[in-house]
Amino acid sequence: MNDDEFRADLLAATASRAEVQACGSREAFVIEVLERLLDAGEVPSAEPCAEFLTGQRGRKLEIDAWSADEADGSLHLFIAIQNGGMEYPASLTLTEAREQGFNRLIGIFEQARDGWLTTNIEESRPLWALARRIKTTALPVALRVHVLTDRPVSERLREIPAEETREKVTITFQIWDLTRLKRIQEALSVRDDLIVDFSHLIGGGLPILPASVGSGDYDAYLAVIPGEVLADIYIRHGSRLLEGNVRTFLGRSGKVNRGIASTVAKEPVKFFAYNNGIATTASEVATIRRADGSMILQSATDLQIVNGAQTTATLAAALRDKSLIPGTVSVPMKLSVVTPAVGADLIPLISRFANSQNGIRPSDFFANHPFHRRIEEASRRILAPGVAGSQIQTHWYYERARGQHLNDQAGMTGAKKNQFLLLNPRRQVITKTDLAKVECCFNMEPDIACKGAEKAFVAFAERIAGEWIEESRRAGYGDEWFKAAVARVILFRAAESSVSKASWYQGGYRAQIVAYTCARLARLALDQPECGGIDYIKVWMQQSAGQILEQQIETIGEAMANVLQNPPLAGQNISEWAKQQACRKTALETRISAVNNFEDWLVTSDEVRASRRERKATGVVDRGLDSVTQVLAHDPKYWESLRSFCRSKRLLLSDDEKALTPACRPNMVPSDKQAAKLLQLVERAAEAGWQGG
């Protein structure tokens, strides 16, 4: 896909989002780009905050979104410089990026620190809440300002030197232009343009020791990195350094982090002895050999810390507090250099095993869970009913990985691409994070949904991972569940549209209002006599919320907006209030009257129980047949190879041996349970390094 085609797709995705969410083109562009950057691990989950105003001394102030990164203590501010036209635009210059973007964002930060913003804008605006946060909380570790644009930029703008605010806060600059967004789309397993330079160190780099014989796609090195160097790298690049599975930093109040900080302050020379160090990965390194044969690391591309986030962040905090004295702390470092070709598979495994001794939950590795493959398969197979007399049935396309919808169109001719989009329209794409957020809302956990995409995804992952252990409950995630999940997405989007168009909506906090509206709708349905909830299959069959549910959503939305905009403490940040269980309790207990004929869209408790039993029974049969089919797709030599490998690694249990017996013999068919065991064994073996066959 060339740049023109990528830009056209990005604009089409933006237009589709604007239509579905009933919002403006610029807001839709910002949300679309930020979701892509979040999925790629480049930025934390952000909150919309669209404002343009004139500040002190006539200074132009503008912002589109912001986020606070819990992992590294930095503050991110975002602004869009959007062309939007169909003609391929001219390159964005650094002067334009500064005047129309960076300077306006820095102005927001500085005039919030001065107190001007909180005294000159209305308290109901999201910007007031952000300004109050900036004014009343401690200075961030770094201020990271971002320009989002659908224009290309010159290669010379790839590296913009860091600066400082008046209060000596480091400012880093990022331009997310068309070229970078395209590169991220094409290689999601590789971080973009993150090159850590070590050449400024004494001796021209960081001394390293080769720790493995290269196999063509993997090399390993050992090093001892000065604590202040590691801390400075973290301050400059922040949580972009943290591999996605372990990006959460527990804070300095944690017992482990207090211990690290205490060692730095009281016994820095013993840090190397007390600390396990860090494990890192990179896609490429630049090294040189000295005359004496020793090796020096000059730079590392796509550097990620897969273990040791707490160590790194605590050292950065100590450097800022001036309790870290340069030259006193040394940190052991293991560096695995993994080529992009195998990085998507190998880096998560390195992360998982590096963190196996820590409290990393199974949900932290949910991104590749079998649940997603099952839902993806259902989404490609099940056709939604035609609507409004249309004879065309379409798919609700589940993106197990960001960019699948676009990648599936690669190489298609114009006619084939049009046919694909007719069957898989952009407005019916559901991402993993979309699904997680919607499911949290209808599970009556709007407070979790309001904590951002990452928190919602973790909560959803824990629920699915817990139920997946039991075969009978796992079987419930079949075709009927998929249809009901799509129905919940339809209702969620109906709520987005309803809130955006409502006469009472004054702008701001739409995401929070929508989350609470969906949760209260689910609660209202369950509160009706002998009711088991909303009839999601009816919503699926009509492919819309329908007039009655839309009317109910509108009345609930106004009530939820009132709950959110009136927190118990005067001046309390509305977005923070929305994240609290107290807010959820207040919202779910707020009196709501059912509209006329609301009961027509509900199912009884008996119907829910019967449907659940049927789904499980059907799911067990379908999954059993599917498992047997997958096993028979491989010949006995495949299973003999698996058995030999697992025996060598001591991975086999007695039931595994029994299941392997029919698989290793020609013309024998394993039972459903045996087939399921074999597929689980394949996954365990793959994690241990088996390459198959």
N, C-alpha and C positions, 0 to 999 in steps of 0.2 A: 504494500500500500504506500503510495507516494504521499507527499505532504498535503497536496490538494485534496486527495481522497480522505485522508485522516481528518483534515479540518472540516470537510463537508460532513463527515460522520459526527464529529464533535458538536457542530452546530445543529445537526438533526437531533442528536441526543438532548441538547439543550432545549430545543423547541418542543420536543416530546415531553420533557420534564415540566416546562412552563405550562403546557396544556393540561397535563395530569394534575399538577399541584395548584393550578390557577394562580400563578405568580408571574412576575415580569421576567423578561429575557435575561436581564443582568443578574437577578437573583438566582435564576435557574442555572446560568453559566457558573456562578460562584459555587453553588451546591454541587453541581456535576464535577467540576474540577477538584474541589476539596474532597469529595468522596473517592475520586481516583487516587489522589495523593495519600489519603488515609489508608486505602487498601494496599498501596505500595509501601507503607510504613514511613513515608516522608514527613508527615505532619500528624499531630494529635487531632482528635475529634473537635470540630470547631462549632461555634454558635454564630448564627447570622446576627449582624448588627449594622444594617445599612444606614449610613448618615452622611450628609454633606452639609457643612455649615461654615460660616466665617467666624474665626476665633479672635483672640486678642490681636491688636495691631493689624487687623485685616488679613490675618493668615488663613489660608484655605485649609480646612480640616476635612478629611474624608476617610471612610472605612466601610468595609463590607462584611467582615467577620473577624472573630478572634478566638483564641484558645489558650488555656493555661496548661502547660505540659507538666504533669505530676512527676514524670520520670526525671526531669533535669531542672525543674524549677524555673523554666524560661516562660516568657510571654510572647505569643505569636499574634501578629496583626496582619490582616489580609486586605488587599484592595484589588479591584478588577480594572484593567485598561482594555476594554473590549471594542473590537472593530465591528463585528457582527455582519458585515456585508458579505455577499457571495463572492466578490472578486478577491483574489488572494492579496492580502494587505502588504504594505511596506514594512520593513523591519523596524522594530521598536528601538529607539536610541536610548543611551544611558541618560541623556538630558531629559527625555520624556519620562523615563522610568522614575527619575528623581523628582521632577516637578509635579507630575500627575499621580505619583504613587508614594515613594519612600518618604519624601518630605511631609506629605499630608498625614501619613501614619505616625511619624515621629512627633508631629505637632499634636496629634491626639494624645500621645503618651505624656508629653511635656506639659500640656495645658490641663491634663487630668492631675498630674503631680502638683501643679500650681494651685489646684482647687478651682480654676476658672470654669471648667466644664460642669461640675456638680452644682454650681450656683447660677448657671446660665441656660440650662436645658431642663425640660420637664422630667420629673422623677419617674413617669410612666415609660420613658423611652429606654430601650436596652442599652444605649450608649451611656446613660446616666449611671446604670448599675455597673458597667465596666469602668467608668471614670471613678466611681466611688471605691471600687476594688483596687484600682491602681493607686489611689490616694491613700487608702487606709491600711493596706497590707504592706509587708516588707518588699523592698526592691527585688525585682526578679533577678535571677542569675544572669540572664541575657535577654535583650529585646530582639526578637527575630521578626523582621518585616518582609512581607512577601508581596510581589506583584503577580497577579494571575492574568494571562493575556492569550488571545487567540491569534496573536501576531508572532512572527519569528523574531529572533534577536541575533545580533552579530556574535560570532564565536568569541570575540574579544570580551564579551560581557559575562562569560562563564564564571569568572572569579572576580568578585567585587570586594575590595579590602574592608575589613571590619572597622567600625568606628566606635565612639563612646558618647553616651548622653552627658548632660551637664553634671550628673551625679555619678559619673564613671561606670555606668552600666554598659557592657559590651553590646554593640548593635551589629547584627549580621544581616546580610541582604541576599534575597533569593528572587530570581525572576523565573517563573514557571511559564515558559513560552511554548509555542506549538511544537518545536523540535524536541524539547525535553519531555513534554507530555506524550508525544508519539513514541519516544524511546522507552518510557516507562510502560506504555501499553504493550510494546513489543517484547519487553524483557522484564516481566514483573518480579522475577526471582533475583534481579540485580538492582541494587540501589543506584541512583543516578548521580553522576558527577561528584561523588564523595571521595576525594583523594586526600589522604592524610600525609603531609610532608614531614619527614624527619631530617632532611638534609641540613637544616640550620643548627643541628646539635653539634657539640664539639666532636671533631673527628669526621664530620660530614655525614653522620647518620647514626642509627642505633645498632650496636653490635648484636649479631644473631648467630645461632648455632644450628646448622641443618640437623633435623631430627628424623628424617626418613629419606628413603630412596624414591625419587619421583616415579609415579606410575603413569604419567602423561596427563592426568586430570587432578592430581592431588600431590601437594608437597607440605611439609611441616617444618616449623622452626621453633626454637626456644630463645627467649630473650629476657633481659632484666631492664625494665623501663623505669626511669626516674619518676617518682610520684608526682612532681610538679608538671612534668611533660604530659603524663596521662590526664591530670586534672585540667590542664590548659586545652588539650584536645577536646575534652568533654564540654568545657565551657563554650568553645567555639562551635562545635557541631551538635551538641545536645543529644537528644534521644534518637536522632537519625543513626547514631552509632549502635543502638541496641537492637539486637535481633528480635523480631516481632513477638516470639513466644515468651520472652523474658523482659519485656520493656517496662514492666511495672516496678518502680522503686518504692520501697516500703517507708521511706522517710527516716530522718535521723533519730526519731524517737524510738525506733525499733531496737531491740536488745543487741542484735548483731552490729547495727550501724553505730550505736553508742560505743561498743567495744572497739570498732575500727577507729572512731574519732578519738577515743581515749588513748589508743596506742600511738596515733599520730602526734598527739599533744604531749604525752609523757615519755614514751619509749620509741621514738621514731626509728632508731637504728635497729630495733628488733622487729620492725614491721615485716621484713622479709621472712623471718623465722615463724612469725605468728599467723601470717596470711597465706591462703592457698593461691592467691594471684588471680589472673584473669585468663579466660579462653577466648580467642578471637578467630575470625575468618576474614578472608579477603579474596577477591577474584583475580588479583594480579599484584605483584610486587616488583619494585625496581631495586636491585642489589648491585653491589660492587665488591670485588675481592681486593684486599690490600696485598702489598708485597709479601707480608708474612703469612699469607694464606687465610687470614681471618676474613669474615664476611660482614658487610655493613648493609643495613636496610635503609634505603633513601626515601621510599614512599610506599604506601599501600592503597590500592584502589578498592572501593566498596568495603571498607573496614567495618566489621560488626563485632560487637561484644556479645558473645553467646552465654558467657558465664562470668560473673564478677561485676554486675551492674551496681550492686550496693557498694562494693569497694571503690569503684570509679566515681560514683556520685558523691560519696562521703569525702573522698580526697578533693574533689572540686569544691565542695563546701568549705573544707579546711583551708584551701588556697585562698578563697574569697575572704575567709575570716582571719587570714594571716597567721593561722596556727600551724600551717604546713611550711616548714623552713626548707627552701630549696637545697637539694643535695643530701638530705637526711633520710628520705624514704625511698626504698627500692621495691618494685613490684614484679614478681615472676609473671611472665607472659608466654602463653602457648599460641602460636599462630598457624592456622591451617589455611593453605592457599588452595582454593577450589575453583575450577574453571566454571564459567556460566553454564556450560552444557550439562553439568551434573549438579550444579549448585542448588537447584530447586528441590532435588531429592536428598542430597547429602547434608546440606546446612541444617535443615530441621532435625536430622538424626544426630548430628554433632551437638546441636543445642540440647536435644532431649537427654542424651547420655551424659553430657557435661553437667546437666542439672539434676541428674537422677538422685543425688544425695541430698537435694534441697526439697523444700515444700512446693514443688511445681505440680499443679493439678493436671489430671488427664484432660480437662477442658481447655488447658492452655495449648494443647496440640490438636484441637478439634477441627482445624481448617481442612484436614485431609481425612476426616471421619467418613466411614461408609455411608452414614446418613445422607451426606451430600450427593453421593453417587446414586443412591436410590431415588432421591427427589429429582435429580437431573434426568434420570432415565424416565421417570413418570412424566416429566414436563415435555420431553421430546415425543412421547408416545400418545398422551391424552390430548384430544382435541376439545376445545371449549365449544359450547353450543353457539350457533349463529344467532346474532341479535338483530332486532329491527328488520326482520324479514330477509336478512342476508343469507345467501346460500353458502357463504364461505366460512368454514370453521378454522379457528386459529389456535396456536399454542400459547400458553403462558410459559415463557422461556426462563428457566432457572439457571443463573450463572454460577456454576460451582467455583469458577475462577474468574476474576475480573478480566474482561476483554473477550470472553468466549463468543459472545454474540457477534462481535466485530470480526474475530478470527475465523468464524465459520463462513464468512462471506469472502475470505481471501481467495483470489483466483477465479471468482465467479464472473461470468459475462454479465452484461447489463440486464438481459432478460432473466437469467437465473437469479441474479441478486434481487430483482424486483419480486420474483416469485417467492424467494426466501423471506423477504420483508413482509410480503402479503400474509404468509403463514405464521411469521414470527415478528409481529410489529414491535417497534421499540417501546411503545407505551406499555407493552406486556412483558417487559424484562423484569425479573425479580432477582436482586443480588442477595448474597448470604446475609449481609448486614441489614438489608431491607426486611428480610424474613424474620431475623432475630428481633428487630425492633417491634415489628407488628405483633409477633407472638408474645413478647413481653407485655405489650399493651392489653391484648385480649386475655392474657393470663392475669390481668388486674395488677400489674406491676409497673404502673406508669412512672413511678419515681425512679426505677432502674432504667427505663427507656430514656428518661430525661438526663441521665448521667452520661449519655453519649453512646456512640455506636460500639465502642470496644467493650464497655461495661455490659451493655445489652447482649452483645454476642457471647460474653463469658457466662452470663446468667442462663441464656438459652442453651449454651453448650453443656452446662452442668446438668440441666434438666434432661436433655436428650441422652447424654452419655450415661446418666444414671439409669434411665429406662432401657437403654439399649442392651444392658447386661442380661435382661430377662428376655427369653425368646418370645414369650406370649405378648409382652409389651412392645417389643421391637416389631413384631408382626403388625401392630396397629398403625405403623407408619407406611401405609400402602396408598392405593389410588384414592380412596375416600378421604383420607387425611390430606392428601395433596389438594384435592378439590376444595375441602374446607379451608385449608391454608390460603389458597388463592382467593376464596370468598372474603377472608379476613383482610387480605391486601386490598380488595375492592372496597370494602367498608372503610378502611384506613384512608384510602385516597379520596373517597367520598367526603370524609371528614375534613381532609385538607382543603378540598374545593369549597366546602360549605363555610368553613371558617374564613377563608380568603375573601369570599363574596358577601359575608354577613354585614349588615348595616351597623352592628355594634362593634365590629372589629376595627380597632384604631391603628393596627400595625404593631409588630413586635410580639415575640413569644408565641408565634403560631405553632411551632413544633411542640411546645409544652401543652398548649390548649388541645391540640389534636390527640396527643398521647392520653391525656386525662379524659377526653371525650370518648375515645374507644374503650377505655377501661370502664368508665361509668355506664356505657351502653351494654357491655357484657354483664356487669353487675345488675343492671336494671332487668335484663332478661331473666337472670337466675332468681331474682326476687319475686317474679310473678308466680302465682299459685301452681303447684305441681309442674313447674317448668324446668326443663333441662338446658335451657339456653337458646341462643339464636339458631334458626334453621339455616345453617351455612350452605347446605346443598341446594336449597331454594335460591339463595343468592347466586351460587355458582350457575344454576340453570338459567337464571335471568341475566347473569353477567352484569349486574348493577345492584345498587342498594335499593332501588325502587322508591317511589314517592313517600311511602309511610316511614321507612327507615331514614330517609333523608330528612324528613320533618322531625323525626325523633332526634337525629344527630344535631340538627340546628338548635333545638331547645336545650339539649345537654351541653353543647358547645358554649352557649352564653353563660350557663350556670358554672361551668368549669373555669371560664375566663374570670368570673367574679371571685371564685375561690383562689385562683392563682394571684390575682391582682390585689388581694387583701390578706396578706400574711399576718400572723398574730403580732409580730413585732414591726412597729412603724419603721419604714426605711429599709426593711429586709430585702435583700436581692431576690427578685422573683425567680430567676433561674435556679438559685440555690434553694429556695423554698420548695420548688417543684421536685427537687431531688430527695426530699425528706419523707420518711414514712408517716410523719404527722400530717403532711399535706395529702398523701394518699388516703389516710384514714378520714380526714375531713371531706375530701372529694367523694369517696365512695359512700359516705353517710349523708351527703347532701341530698335533700329531698328532691326527687324528680318524678313528675307525673308521666305516665305512659300516654302516648297519643292514641287517638281512636284507631282500632284495628291493629295495634301493635302486636297483639297475640297471634295474628295471622302469620307472623314471621318467626314464630317460636316453635320449639319441639318439646314434647313432654319428657319427663324423667324416664319413663318406661321406654320411650323410643330411643333415647340416648343409650340406655343400657343394652337394648337389643342391637342397636347399630354397632356398639363397641364389641359385643360378642361376635357379631358377623364379620367385622373388620379383622379381628384377631384370627378367627378361624380361616377366613379367606387368605389372610396374609401368611399364615403358617403354611398352608398348602402351596401358595404361589412361591414363597421363598424356598420351600423344600424342593420344588421342581426346578427352580432357578439354580439352586446350589448343585443339584445332581447334574444339570446340563453343563454348568461351568466345569465340574470335575471331569466329565466325559469328554470335554473339549481337548483334554491333554491325554497323550498316550501313556502307557505304563512306564516308559523310560523316564518321563518327567517326574512321576511320583517316586520312582526308585532313586532318582537324583536327590529329591527332597528328603527322603528317608535317610540317605547316607549323610547328607549335610547335617540334618537335625541330630542324628546319632553322634556325629563328631562334636557337636556343640552342646550335647546333653539337653536338648530341648524337648525330647519326646516324653509324653506321659503314656500310661498304659492304654488309655482310650485312643490316643493318637496312633499307636501301633496297630490296634485293631482296625481302625478306620483305613489305614494305609494298605492293609492286606488285600481287599478287593480292588483298590485303585491300582495296585502294582501287578495285577493279573489280568491278562486279556479276557474279554467277554464277561467280566464280572461287574456288577453295578452296585455301588455303595448305597446304603439307606440314606434317607433325608438327613438324619442326625449325623451320620458318618460324613456325608458331604459337607455339612456345615462345619464339622470339626476340621476337615481337611483345608477348607478355605481359611479358617482361623490360623491353622498351622502355617499356611503359606505366608500370611501377614507377619507372624512371629519370626519366621525364617528370613523374610525380607528385611526386617528390622535388624537382624543379626548379621546381615551381609550377603544372604543368598541371592544370586543373580537370576535364578530360574533355569530350568531345563538342564 
